[in-house]
Amino acid sequence: MSQSEEALDELQRDTFKYFLKESNRANGMVPDNTRRGSHASIAAIGFALTAYTIGAERGFITRAEAIERTLTTLRFFRDSEQSEEADATGYNGFYYHFLYMDTGRRAWESELSTIDSTFLLAGILASAAYFDGDAPDEREIRSLAEELYARADWQWALNAGETVSMGWKPECGFLPYRWEGYNEALILYVLALASPTHPIPAESYKAQTRTYCWKHLYDLEFLYAGPLFIHQLSHMWIDFRGIQDEFMRGKGIDYFENSRRATYAQQQYAIRNPLGHKGYSEHCWGITASDGPGPTCIKIEGVERYFFDYTARGIPYGPDDGTIAPWAAVASLPFAPEIVLPALRHFNEVYPEVTSEYGFKCSFNPTFDSGHQSKPGWISKGYYGLDQGPIVLMIENHRTRFLWELMKKCPLIVEGLCKAGFTGGWLQLS
């Protein structure tokens, strides 16, 4: 095993421990982050379910433990309250963004989130694809997955419009925002199109792509989105290499190549470093949704700089306050390992304090200097499930393509892609 392979193996194993040690074994809840009192995140739960399949395959846990954890989670969601009550777990087959760790009921008056429910359902489908044995517990996983997926009422989520609503609250109804333009909801539309009970029409997917924004940036042409996570999350479960929808056929590339270009754009932005942040370089990049040292405004070396807390940072238009998220680089491993691996070595060598028990912490900011620190710079105090999942999943896709190949066996993924107009590549063999 090469030094790079050893480093990836250690990072993946350590990161995976977040889902093992932080989850509630009684109901499958996984915390949004490691801060005291954190609520569960349904997206993090979807990442955990997917990670259990990788953990079992890698030998991080036994298949029996992965089955136990998966069944606990799926049984909870099957039995959880689905109603318009303000403290239910979900409604119409979707789930609230944040849930109490102990009860699994709605927390923080959060929204019923269609995208986070999508990530949960993707994890559920990954579980069903992986646990394909004849034993009663593996058959139950597949049965529960089928039931939970069929329960999501995507037609209701359209709210009489062309595109899917971002969410709903019992206090005020549907949110005013919809999933339009290029974003992390590619997989949402794939799952919504393939629903056996409440499918959305193919026109909904076309309506989403009508608001795409194609840009020329740093000698690169690509479908634009500022934060790097947008170019990554749907790719965790779907292998977009060689398959194209109508939009990408018109551009002559696929979404995988698009993400490769977006990854290089991030590196180029860091090299140019237009705002003069400390640390940015060809080996230090990764601007995405992450924790930050703010909110605060500080004058540093004569320059007024505003620092954000948790927000979706992006390039080249910002926000950019000098915060780097190592997980953003790791999650681009499948697209551009030739620039990601040197970045990971750089993080380890120059910023070793960014690594702790669960691998890379969420983010760090070399520019931040409040004047009250022993030395300049800031490091996120905790870990986030939304960061840990992509690290585990995309390292595996880079190394073995395990998850991509697993999801190709899921008929619903194939059907959703076909209904969205994807053709070519591996879809021709399905």
DOTIVEX-525004 format. One record per residue (C-alpha): residue in three letters; chain; z, y, x. Coordinates in Angstrom, 2 decimals. Last residue first. Layout:
BEGIN
(ALA, A, (Z, Y, X)),
...
//
This chain:
BEGIN
(SER, A, (-17.45, -1.45, -28.57)),
(LEU, A, (-20.19, -1.64, -25.91)),
(GLN, A, (-21.97, 1.53, -27.00)),
(LEU, A, (-18.60, 3.29, -27.09)),
(TRP, A, (-18.23, 2.59, -23.34)),
(GLY, A, (-20.80, 5.22, -22.50)),
(GLY, A, (-22.79, 6.77, -25.29)),
(THR, A, (-21.87, 8.40, -28.59)),
(PHE, A, (-19.19, 10.68, -30.02)),
(GLY, A, (-19.97, 12.13, -33.45)),
(ALA, A, (-16.44, 12.73, -34.71)),
(LYS, A, (-16.85, 9.66, -36.92)),
(CYS, A, (-17.61, 7.62, -33.80)),
(LEU, A, (-14.51, 8.89, -32.03)),
(GLY, A, (-12.33, 8.11, -35.04)),
(GLU, A, (-13.74, 4.60, -35.36)),
(VAL, A, (-13.15, 3.80, -31.68)),
(ILE, A, (-9.60, 5.11, -31.80)),
(LEU, A, (-8.94, 3.20, -35.01)),
(PRO, A, (-10.34, -0.03, -33.57)),
(CYS, A, (-7.70, -0.03, -30.79)),
(LYS, A, (-9.05, -2.17, -27.96)),
(LYS, A, (-10.33, 0.95, -26.20)),
(MET, A, (-6.70, 2.03, -26.25)),
(LEU, A, (-5.71, -0.64, -23.74)),
(GLU, A, (-8.57, 0.21, -21.39)),
(TRP, A, (-7.51, 3.84, -21.29)),
(LEU, A, (-3.88, 2.86, -20.84)),
(PHE, A, (-4.59, 0.57, -17.90)),
(ARG, A, (-7.03, 2.83, -16.08)),
(THR, A, (-5.55, 1.20, -12.95)),
(ARG, A, (-4.39, 3.91, -10.54)),
(HIS, A, (-5.56, 7.14, -12.16)),
(ASN, A, (-4.76, 5.97, -15.68)),
(GLU, A, (-1.35, 4.88, -14.46)),
(ILE, A, (-0.59, 8.19, -12.78)),
(MET, A, (-1.78, 9.80, -16.01)),
(LEU, A, (0.72, 7.99, -18.20)),
(VAL, A, (3.86, 8.39, -16.10)),
(ILE, A, (3.23, 12.05, -15.26)),
(PRO, A, (2.00, 12.88, -18.77)),
(GLY, A, (5.25, 11.54, -20.26)),
(GLN, A, (7.66, 13.33, -17.93)),
(ASP, A, (6.36, 16.79, -18.70)),
(LEU, A, (6.74, 16.71, -22.49)),
(GLY, A, (10.03, 14.86, -22.01)),
(TYR, A, (11.39, 17.90, -20.22)),
(TYR, A, (13.59, 17.83, -17.11)),
(GLY, A, (16.28, 20.22, -16.04)),
(LYS, A, (17.47, 23.09, -13.94)),
(SER, A, (14.05, 24.61, -13.39)),
(ILE, A, (13.83, 25.95, -9.85)),
(TRP, A, (13.91, 29.63, -8.85)),
(GLY, A, (13.06, 31.49, -5.65)),
(PRO, A, (14.78, 33.81, -3.22)),
(LYS, A, (17.84, 32.58, -1.26)),
(SER, A, (21.58, 32.63, -1.92)),
(GLN, A, (20.72, 34.03, -5.34)),
(HIS, A, (22.09, 37.22, -6.91)),
(GLY, A, (19.22, 39.51, -5.95)),
(SER, A, (17.25, 38.33, -8.98)),
(ASP, A, (14.43, 37.00, -6.82)),
(PHE, A, (11.58, 35.13, -8.50)),
(THR, A, (8.45, 34.75, -6.37)),
(PRO, A, (8.99, 31.11, -5.34)),
(ASN, A, (8.95, 29.97, -9.01)),
(PHE, A, (9.63, 26.33, -9.86)),
(SER, A, (8.74, 23.95, -12.65)),
(CYS, A, (9.67, 20.90, -14.74)),
(LYS, A, (11.57, 18.95, -12.11)),
(PHE, A, (9.58, 16.44, -10.13)),
(GLY, A, (11.00, 12.92, -10.03)),
(TYR, A, (13.66, 11.79, -12.49)),
(GLU, A, (16.58, 11.76, -10.01)),
(SER, A, (15.61, 14.96, -8.17)),
(THR, A, (12.49, 16.64, -6.78)),
(VAL, A, (12.07, 20.43, -6.73)),
(GLU, A, (14.46, 20.61, -3.74)),
(PRO, A, (11.72, 19.05, -1.59)),
(TYR, A, (9.68, 22.29, -1.87)),
(VAL, A, (7.54, 22.46, 1.27)),
(GLU, A, (7.09, 18.76, 2.02)),
(ASN, A, (7.26, 17.21, -1.44)),
(PHE, A, (5.32, 20.01, -3.16)),
(HIS, A, (2.70, 19.95, -0.40)),
(ARG, A, (2.30, 16.17, -0.62)),
(LEU, A, (1.77, 16.55, -4.37)),
(ALA, A, (-0.85, 19.26, -3.78)),
(PRO, A, (-2.67, 17.07, -1.24)),
(LEU, A, (-2.80, 14.30, -3.91)),
(VAL, A, (-4.14, 16.68, -6.59)),
(ILE, A, (-7.13, 18.03, -4.63)),
(GLU, A, (-8.93, 14.75, -3.93)),
(PRO, A, (-7.37, 13.15, -7.01)),
(ALA, A, (-9.55, 15.33, -9.25)),
(PHE, A, (-9.90, 14.08, -12.81)),
(PRO, A, (-7.60, 11.05, -12.88)),
(LEU, A, (-4.86, 12.96, -11.05)),
(SER, A, (-4.90, 15.93, -13.43)),
(ALA, A, (-1.51, 15.02, -14.93)),
(VAL, A, (0.03, 15.27, -11.46)),
(ALA, A, (-1.04, 18.92, -11.09)),
(ALA, A, (0.48, 19.94, -14.40)),
(TRP, A, (3.62, 17.95, -13.57)),
(PRO, A, (4.15, 20.15, -10.51)),
(ALA, A, (4.60, 23.20, -12.77)),
(ILE, A, (4.24, 26.49, -10.85)),
(THR, A, (5.77, 29.75, -12.09)),
(GLY, A, (4.43, 32.94, -10.51)),
(ASP, A, (4.65, 35.06, -13.65)),
(ASP, A, (1.25, 34.16, -15.09)),
(PRO, A, (0.59, 34.84, -18.78)),
(GLY, A, (-2.13, 34.82, -18.12)),
(TYR, A, (-5.76, 35.91, -18.23)),
(PRO, A, (-7.04, 33.67, -15.43)),
(ILE, A, (-5.44, 31.24, -16.06)),
(GLY, A, (-2.66, 30.05, -18.33)),
(ARG, A, (1.08, 29.97, -19.03)),
(ALA, A, (2.32, 28.35, -22.24)),
(THR, A, (5.93, 29.50, -22.50)),
(TYR, A, (9.48, 28.47, -21.62)),
(ASP, A, (11.23, 31.47, -20.03)),
(PHE, A, (9.08, 34.40, -18.95)),
(PHE, A, (9.33, 36.64, -15.89)),
(TYR, A, (8.17, 40.25, -15.85)),
(ARG, A, (7.47, 41.74, -12.44)),
(GLU, A, (7.82, 45.38, -11.46)),
(VAL, A, (6.48, 45.68, -7.90)),
(GLY, A, (8.32, 47.54, -5.11)),
(GLU, A, (9.17, 44.43, -3.12)),
(ILE, A, (10.48, 42.79, -6.28)),
(LYS, A, (11.39, 44.93, -9.29)),
(ILE, A, (12.79, 42.63, -11.96)),
(CYS, A, (11.98, 42.12, -15.65)),
(THR, A, (13.71, 39.30, -17.51)),
(PRO, A, (13.02, 36.42, -19.88)),
(GLY, A, (13.04, 34.63, -17.65)),
(PRO, A, (13.22, 31.97, -14.92)),
(GLY, A, (10.55, 29.67, -16.40)),
(ASP, A, (10.08, 26.37, -18.24)),
(SER, A, (6.56, 25.08, -18.65)),
(ALA, A, (3.29, 25.18, -20.56)),
(THR, A, (0.60, 25.40, -17.86)),
(ILE, A, (-0.15, 26.78, -14.43)),
(GLY, A, (-0.44, 24.16, -11.71)),
(TRP, A, (-1.17, 25.32, -8.18)),
(CYS, A, (0.14, 24.92, -4.64)),
(HIS, A, (-2.26, 23.08, -2.34)),
(GLU, A, (-5.10, 25.63, -2.33)),
(SER, A, (-2.44, 28.33, -2.25)),
(TYR, A, (0.17, 30.12, -4.37)),
(GLY, A, (3.56, 30.29, -2.65)),
(LYS, A, (4.47, 33.88, -3.45)),
(HIS, A, (2.68, 35.67, -6.25)),
(GLY, A, (0.11, 38.33, -5.41)),
(LEU, A, (-1.19, 38.98, -8.92)),
(PRO, A, (-4.79, 38.04, -8.10)),
(ASN, A, (-3.85, 34.75, -6.39)),
(ARG, A, (-7.40, 34.04, -5.14)),
(ILE, A, (-6.36, 30.60, -3.86)),
(ALA, A, (-4.22, 29.99, -6.95)),
(TYR, A, (-7.15, 30.87, -9.23)),
(GLN, A, (-9.39, 28.51, -7.29)),
(GLN, A, (-6.91, 25.66, -7.72)),
(GLN, A, (-6.71, 26.24, -11.45)),
(ALA, A, (-10.50, 26.41, -11.67)),
(TYR, A, (-10.66, 23.05, -9.89)),
(THR, A, (-8.54, 21.51, -12.64)),
(ALA, A, (-10.73, 23.11, -15.32)),
(ARG, A, (-13.78, 21.60, -13.64)),
(ARG, A, (-12.23, 18.14, -13.70)),
(SER, A, (-11.20, 18.68, -17.31)),
(ASN, A, (-14.81, 19.42, -18.24)),
(GLU, A, (-15.96, 16.34, -16.36)),
(PHE, A, (-13.63, 14.29, -18.54)),
(TYR, A, (-14.75, 16.14, -21.68)),
(ASP, A, (-18.37, 15.11, -21.09)),
(ILE, A, (-21.33, 16.93, -19.52)),
(GLY, A, (-24.87, 17.93, -20.53)),
(LYS, A, (-23.87, 21.08, -22.38)),
(GLY, A, (-25.61, 20.20, -25.65)),
(ARG, A, (-24.34, 16.64, -25.44)),
(MET, A, (-20.88, 18.17, -25.00)),
(PHE, A, (-21.09, 20.00, -28.32)),
(GLU, A, (-22.54, 17.05, -30.23)),
(ASP, A, (-19.84, 14.67, -29.02)),
(GLN, A, (-20.10, 12.89, -25.70)),
(ILE, A, (-18.96, 9.67, -24.06)),
(GLY, A, (-19.41, 9.00, -20.34)),
(ARG, A, (-15.81, 9.46, -19.32)),
(PHE, A, (-13.69, 10.47, -22.30)),
(ASP, A, (-11.15, 7.69, -21.82)),
(ILE, A, (-8.66, 8.34, -24.62)),
(TRP, A, (-4.88, 7.88, -24.45)),
(MET, A, (-3.78, 10.36, -21.79)),
(HIS, A, (-7.02, 12.29, -22.18)),
(SER, A, (-5.73, 13.95, -25.37)),
(LEU, A, (-3.01, 15.58, -23.24)),
(GLN, A, (-5.01, 16.75, -20.24)),
(HIS, A, (-7.33, 19.74, -20.68)),
(ILE, A, (-4.88, 21.48, -23.02)),
(PHE, A, (-2.13, 20.83, -20.46)),
(LEU, A, (-3.90, 23.10, -17.97)),
(PRO, A, (-3.13, 26.32, -19.84)),
(GLY, A, (-6.09, 28.70, -20.07)),
(ALA, A, (-8.64, 26.85, -22.21)),
(TYR, A, (-12.35, 27.12, -21.61)),
(LEU, A, (-15.18, 24.66, -22.06)),
(PHE, A, (-16.67, 24.72, -18.60)),
(GLU, A, (-18.98, 26.46, -16.16)),
(LEU, A, (-17.66, 26.79, -12.61)),
(ASP, A, (-18.64, 29.40, -10.03)),
(TYR, A, (-15.09, 30.79, -10.21)),
(LEU, A, (-15.33, 31.12, -14.01)),
(HIS, A, (-18.31, 30.81, -16.31)),
(LYS, A, (-17.00, 30.26, -19.83)),
(TRP, A, (-17.66, 28.23, -22.97)),
(CYS, A, (-15.40, 29.12, -25.93)),
(TYR, A, (-15.18, 26.65, -28.82)),
(THR, A, (-14.88, 28.08, -32.35)),
(ARG, A, (-17.59, 25.89, -33.87)),
(THR, A, (-15.85, 22.84, -32.37)),
(GLN, A, (-13.10, 22.90, -35.00)),
(ALA, A, (-15.54, 23.18, -37.88)),
(LYS, A, (-17.46, 20.18, -36.52)),
(TYR, A, (-14.26, 18.14, -36.60)),
(SER, A, (-13.59, 19.16, -40.18)),
(GLU, A, (-17.18, 18.36, -41.17)),
(ALA, A, (-16.47, 14.71, -40.33)),
(PRO, A, (-14.29, 14.57, -43.44)),
(ILE, A, (-10.51, 14.01, -43.26)),
(PRO, A, (-9.17, 10.53, -43.80)),
(HIS, A, (-6.24, 9.78, -46.14)),
(THR, A, (-5.84, 5.99, -46.46)),
(PRO, A, (-7.67, 4.16, -43.66)),
(SER, A, (-7.22, 7.14, -41.31)),
(ALA, A, (-10.02, 7.22, -38.74)),
(LEU, A, (-10.91, 10.90, -39.10)),
(ALA, A, (-7.27, 11.98, -38.77)),
(LEU, A, (-6.76, 9.90, -35.62)),
(VAL, A, (-9.80, 11.38, -33.86)),
(TYR, A, (-8.96, 14.85, -35.14)),
(LEU, A, (-5.48, 14.69, -33.65)),
(ILE, A, (-6.89, 13.27, -30.41)),
(LEU, A, (-8.91, 16.44, -29.86)),
(ALA, A, (-5.81, 18.46, -30.81)),
(GLU, A, (-4.90, 19.54, -27.27)),
(ASN, A, (-7.09, 22.63, -27.62)),
(TYR, A, (-10.68, 23.81, -27.83)),
(GLY, A, (-11.18, 25.92, -30.93)),
(GLU, A, (-9.39, 25.43, -34.23)),
(TRP, A, (-6.22, 23.58, -35.13)),
(ARG, A, (-4.89, 25.85, -37.86)),
(TYR, A, (-2.35, 28.65, -38.13)),
(PRO, A, (-0.86, 30.25, -41.26)),
(LEU, A, (1.98, 27.68, -41.45)),
(PHE, A, (2.04, 25.62, -44.63)),
(GLY, A, (4.95, 25.88, -47.06)),
(CYS, A, (7.68, 28.51, -46.79)),
(GLU, A, (11.11, 26.85, -46.88)),
(PRO, A, (9.89, 23.24, -46.85)),
(LYS, A, (8.02, 23.97, -43.61)),
(TRP, A, (4.48, 22.96, -42.73)),
(GLY, A, (2.38, 22.54, -39.62)),
(MET, A, (-0.63, 23.20, -37.44)),
(SER, A, (-2.99, 22.97, -40.40)),
(VAL, A, (-6.06, 20.79, -40.01)),
(THR, A, (-9.50, 22.40, -40.27)),
(GLU, A, (-11.86, 22.88, -43.21)),
(GLY, A, (-9.33, 24.25, -45.67)),
(ALA, A, (-7.64, 22.99, -48.84)),
(ASN, A, (-4.33, 22.53, -47.01)),
(LEU, A, (-6.00, 20.28, -44.43)),
(ALA, A, (-2.62, 18.60, -43.94)),
(TRP, A, (-2.86, 17.13, -47.48)),
(GLN, A, (-6.06, 15.35, -46.43)),
(TRP, A, (-4.28, 14.11, -43.31)),
(ASP, A, (-1.68, 12.24, -45.35)),
(ALA, A, (0.09, 10.18, -42.68)),
(ARG, A, (1.32, 6.95, -44.29)),
(ALA, A, (-1.50, 4.79, -42.90)),
(TYR, A, (-0.27, 5.33, -39.34)),
(LEU, A, (3.28, 4.33, -40.22)),
(GLU, A, (2.23, 1.15, -42.04)),
(GLU, A, (-0.21, -0.01, -39.37)),
(ALA, A, (2.34, 0.62, -36.64)),
(LEU, A, (4.99, -1.26, -38.58)),
(SER, A, (2.73, -4.29, -38.93)),
(ARG, A, (1.77, -4.23, -35.26)),
(ILE, A, (5.39, -4.01, -34.16)),
(GLU, A, (6.32, -6.77, -36.61)),
(ARG, A, (3.71, -9.09, -35.09)),
(GLU, A, (5.30, -8.47, -31.70)),
(ASP, A, (8.76, -9.33, -33.07)),
(PRO, A, (7.51, -12.45, -34.84)),
(ALA, A, (5.85, -13.91, -31.71)),
(ASP, A, (2.06, -14.16, -31.97)),
(GLY, A, (1.29, -11.73, -29.14)),
(ASP, A, (-0.58, -8.43, -29.27)),
(PHE, A, (2.14, -6.11, -28.06)),
(TYR, A, (-0.15, -3.77, -26.13)),
(ALA, A, (-2.42, -2.55, -28.94)),
(ALA, A, (0.45, -2.08, -31.39)),
(SER, A, (2.48, -0.16, -28.81)),
(ALA, A, (-0.48, 2.08, -28.02)),
(LEU, A, (-0.84, 2.74, -31.75)),
(ILE, A, (2.79, 3.86, -31.97)),
(GLY, A, (2.37, 6.09, -28.95)),
(ALA, A, (-0.68, 7.69, -30.54)),
(LEU, A, (1.32, 8.10, -33.76)),
(LEU, A, (4.02, 10.04, -31.90)),
(PHE, A, (1.40, 12.19, -30.18)),
(THR, A, (-0.19, 12.89, -33.56)),
(SER, A, (3.19, 13.74, -35.11)),
(ASP, A, (3.52, 16.31, -32.33)),
(ILE, A, (0.14, 17.74, -33.31)),
(THR, A, (0.80, 17.77, -37.08)),
(SER, A, (4.24, 19.35, -36.73)),
(LEU, A, (6.60, 19.56, -39.70)),
(GLU, A, (8.17, 22.78, -38.48)),
(SER, A, (11.64, 23.19, -37.03)),
(GLU, A, (14.61, 24.35, -39.08)),
(TRP, A, (16.56, 23.85, -35.83)),
(ALA, A, (16.89, 20.08, -36.40)),
(ARG, A, (15.39, 17.67, -38.92)),
(ARG, A, (17.04, 14.24, -39.16)),
(GLY, A, (17.09, 11.57, -36.47)),
(THR, A, (20.81, 11.02, -37.02)),
(ASP, A, (22.21, 10.97, -33.48)),
(MET, A, (19.54, 12.79, -31.48)),
(TYR, A, (18.94, 15.37, -34.19)),
(LEU, A, (15.22, 15.88, -34.75)),
(PHE, A, (12.75, 18.42, -33.43)),
(HIS, A, (9.03, 18.71, -34.29)),
(TYR, A, (9.53, 17.47, -37.84)),
(TYR, A, (7.56, 14.43, -38.81)),
(PHE, A, (4.35, 13.56, -40.65)),
(GLY, A, (3.79, 10.74, -43.15)),
(ASN, A, (3.81, 12.97, -46.21)),
(TYR, A, (7.19, 14.41, -45.22)),
(GLY, A, (9.50, 13.99, -42.27)),
(THR, A, (12.99, 13.34, -40.97)),
(ALA, A, (14.63, 14.92, -44.01)),
(ASP, A, (17.02, 17.86, -43.63)),
(ALA, A, (15.15, 20.45, -45.70)),
(GLU, A, (14.36, 17.99, -48.49)),
(GLU, A, (10.64, 17.78, -49.23)),
(SER, A, (10.72, 14.04, -48.65)),
(GLN, A, (10.22, 11.25, -46.12)),
(GLU, A, (13.66, 9.92, -45.19)),
(SER, A, (13.75, 7.54, -42.25)),
(ASP, A, (13.25, 3.81, -42.86)),
(ARG, A, (9.80, 3.42, -41.27)),
(PHE, A, (10.70, 5.95, -38.59)),
(PHE, A, (13.82, 4.02, -37.63)),
(ARG, A, (12.04, 0.69, -37.68)),
(LEU, A, (9.42, 2.06, -35.29)),
(THR, A, (12.01, 3.28, -32.80)),
(THR, A, (14.17, 0.17, -32.79)),
(LEU, A, (11.05, -2.00, -32.59)),
(THR, A, (9.80, -0.15, -29.53)),
(ARG, A, (13.11, -0.33, -27.68)),
(GLU, A, (13.45, -4.04, -28.36)),
(ILE, A, (9.84, -4.76, -27.44)),
(ALA, A, (10.17, -2.86, -24.15)),
(GLU, A, (13.38, -4.76, -23.42)),
(ALA, A, (11.65, -8.10, -24.04)),
(ARG, A, (8.64, -7.10, -21.92)),
(THR, A, (11.04, -6.53, -19.06)),
(ILE, A, (11.48, -3.09, -17.54)),
(PHE, A, (9.96, -1.35, -14.50)),
(GLY, A, (7.78, -4.45, -14.16)),
(ARG, A, (4.52, -2.51, -14.02)),
(GLU, A, (3.15, -3.92, -17.29)),
(ALA, A, (6.50, -3.55, -19.04)),
(GLY, A, (6.88, 0.01, -17.79)),
(ILE, A, (3.30, 0.81, -18.79)),
(THR, A, (3.92, -0.44, -22.33)),
(TYR, A, (7.25, 1.41, -22.42)),
(ALA, A, (5.45, 4.61, -21.34)),
(THR, A, (3.44, 4.64, -24.56)),
(LEU, A, (6.57, 4.43, -26.68)),
(ALA, A, (8.19, 7.09, -24.49)),
(PHE, A, (5.23, 9.47, -24.83)),
(GLY, A, (5.41, 9.14, -28.62)),
(ILE, A, (9.16, 9.80, -28.47)),
(ALA, A, (8.53, 12.87, -26.30)),
(ALA, A, (6.15, 14.14, -28.99)),
(ILE, A, (8.82, 13.52, -31.63)),
(SER, A, (11.22, 15.72, -29.69)),
(ALA, A, (14.92, 14.89, -29.87)),
(HIS, A, (17.47, 17.68, -29.78)),
(SER, A, (19.07, 19.01, -26.62)),
(GLY, A, (22.85, 19.38, -26.72)),
(ARG, A, (23.29, 19.69, -22.97)),
(ARG, A, (20.00, 20.33, -21.22)),
(THR, A, (18.05, 17.21, -20.26)),
(ASN, A, (14.94, 17.99, -22.30)),
(ASP, A, (13.15, 17.21, -25.57)),
(PRO, A, (15.53, 14.32, -26.03)),
(VAL, A, (14.25, 10.84, -26.95)),
(MET, A, (15.33, 9.24, -30.25)),
(GLY, A, (14.84, 5.47, -30.39)),
(ASN, A, (17.48, 4.81, -33.06)),
(ALA, A, (20.43, 3.00, -31.45)),
(ARG, A, (19.11, 3.10, -27.87)),
(ASN, A, (19.31, 6.90, -27.85)),
(SER, A, (16.99, 7.97, -25.04)),
(GLU, A, (18.07, 9.70, -21.80)),
(LYS, A, (18.38, 6.71, -19.48)),
(LEU, A, (15.23, 4.71, -20.15)),
(PHE, A, (12.89, 7.57, -21.04)),
(TYR, A, (13.94, 9.62, -18.03)),
(LYS, A, (13.73, 6.48, -15.88)),
(PHE, A, (9.92, 6.62, -16.16)),
(THR, A, (9.91, 9.66, -13.86)),
(ASP, A, (11.60, 7.67, -11.09)),
(ARG, A, (9.12, 4.79, -11.41)),
(GLN, A, (6.08, 7.07, -11.55)),
(LEU, A, (7.22, 9.14, -8.57)),
(GLU, A, (8.05, 6.07, -6.50)),
(ASP, A, (4.72, 4.42, -7.23)),
(LEU, A, (2.85, 7.66, -6.60)),
(ALA, A, (4.53, 8.06, -3.20)),
(GLU, A, (3.81, 4.45, -2.27)),
(GLU, A, (0.17, 4.85, -3.29)),
(SER, A, (-0.15, 8.01, -1.18)),
(GLN, A, (1.42, 6.29, 1.81)),
(SER, A, (-1.00, 3.40, 1.42)),
(MET, A, (0.00, 0.00, 0.00)),
//
